[in-house]
Amino acid sequence: MNFDELMALAGRFGQQAERYLRRQPVAGQLFRRISEANLQAEDLSKLLETAEGLAREQAEP
């Protein structure tokens, strides 16, 4: 298992994610909406792919 999977199973976000949530309150809103919608694994995987794509775009020079 990788770090992200282990943290998820433990129900933890990690310090970096917690700091990010404090700096970006909209991230907390997004998480609450996801939780309220009771999204399934397939939908969550799509959101994760989108987030990873956005991160790659920001990393490009």
BALOBA-1460 file (C-alpha; in Angstrom, 3 decimals):
// residues 61
<rec num="1" residu="m" x="0.000" y="0.000" z="0.000"/>
<rec num="2" residu="n" x="1.131" y="3.514" z="-0.595"/>
<rec num="3" residu="f" x="1.111" y="6.356" z="1.929"/>
<rec num="4" residu="d" x="-2.191" y="7.839" z="0.715"/>
<rec num="5" residu="e" x="-3.983" y="4.503" z="1.044"/>
<rec num="6" residu="l" x="-2.612" y="3.929" z="4.536"/>
<rec num="7" residu="m" x="-3.614" y="7.407" z="5.670"/>
<rec num="8" residu="a" x="-7.110" y="6.950" z="4.233"/>
<rec num="9" residu="l" x="-7.547" y="3.631" z="6.020"/>
<rec num="10" residu="a" x="-6.443" y="5.279" z="9.254"/>
<rec num="11" residu="g" x="-8.967" y="8.088" z="8.715"/>
<rec num="12" residu="r" x="-6.190" y="10.680" z="8.694"/>
<rec num="13" residu="f" x="-5.345" y="13.461" z="6.269"/>
<rec num="14" residu="g" x="-1.793" y="14.196" z="7.356"/>
<rec num="15" residu="q" x="-0.286" y="17.501" z="8.417"/>
<rec num="16" residu="q" x="0.215" y="18.874" z="4.913"/>
<rec num="17" residu="a" x="-3.413" y="18.240" z="3.955"/>
<rec num="18" residu="e" x="-4.670" y="19.696" z="7.241"/>
<rec num="19" residu="r" x="-2.633" y="22.881" z="6.669"/>
<rec num="20" residu="y" x="-4.018" y="23.097" z="3.139"/>
<rec num="21" residu="l" x="-7.593" y="22.753" z="4.399"/>
<rec num="22" residu="r" x="-7.006" y="25.640" z="6.819"/>
<rec num="23" residu="r" x="-5.525" y="27.823" z="4.043"/>
<rec num="24" residu="q" x="-8.197" y="26.905" z="1.475"/>
<rec num="25" residu="p" x="-11.627" y="26.699" z="3.158"/>
<rec num="26" residu="v" x="-13.254" y="25.848" z="-0.171"/>
<rec num="27" residu="a" x="-11.413" y="22.509" z="-0.029"/>
<rec num="28" residu="g" x="-13.347" y="21.713" z="3.137"/>
<rec num="29" residu="q" x="-16.579" y="22.697" z="1.383"/>
<rec num="30" residu="l" x="-15.710" y="20.346" z="-1.471"/>
<rec num="31" residu="f" x="-15.092" y="17.491" z="0.944"/>
<rec num="32" residu="r" x="-18.423" y="18.129" z="2.698"/>
<rec num="33" residu="r" x="-20.276" y="18.151" z="-0.642"/>
<rec num="34" residu="i" x="-18.622" y="14.866" z="-1.609"/>
<rec num="35" residu="s" x="-19.623" y="13.391" z="1.738"/>
<rec num="36" residu="e" x="-23.206" y="14.689" z="1.524"/>
<rec num="37" residu="a" x="-23.572" y="13.273" z="-1.986"/>
<rec num="38" residu="n" x="-22.313" y="9.880" z="-0.748"/>
<rec num="39" residu="l" x="-20.255" y="9.499" z="-3.916"/>
<rec num="40" residu="q" x="-19.161" y="6.007" z="-4.792"/>
<rec num="41" residu="a" x="-15.610" y="4.824" z="-5.532"/>
<rec num="42" residu="e" x="-15.978" y="5.254" z="-9.311"/>
<rec num="43" residu="d" x="-17.049" y="8.894" z="-8.938"/>
<rec num="44" residu="l" x="-14.288" y="9.560" z="-6.423"/>
<rec num="45" residu="s" x="-11.737" y="8.057" z="-8.807"/>
<rec num="46" residu="k" x="-12.902" y="10.470" z="-11.523"/>
<rec num="47" residu="l" x="-12.506" y="13.414" z="-9.139"/>
<rec num="48" residu="l" x="-9.048" y="12.195" z="-8.166"/>
<rec num="49" residu="e" x="-8.020" y="11.940" z="-11.822"/>
<rec num="50" residu="t" x="-9.248" y="15.492" z="-12.393"/>
<rec num="51" residu="a" x="-7.297" y="16.765" z="-9.382"/>
<rec num="52" residu="e" x="-4.151" y="14.973" z="-10.522"/>
<rec num="53" residu="g" x="-4.543" y="16.461" z="-14.010"/>
<rec num="54" residu="l" x="-4.869" y="19.953" z="-12.555"/>
<rec num="55" residu="a" x="-1.762" y="19.384" z="-10.434"/>
<rec num="56" residu="r" x="0.191" y="18.272" z="-13.535"/>
<rec num="57" residu="e" x="-0.951" y="21.378" z="-15.430"/>
<rec num="58" residu="q" x="0.226" y="23.648" z="-12.621"/>
<rec num="59" residu="a" x="3.584" y="21.872" z="-12.490"/>
<rec num="60" residu="e" x="4.243" y="22.425" z="-16.199"/>
<rec num="61" residu="p" x="6.472" y="25.416" z="-17.015"/>
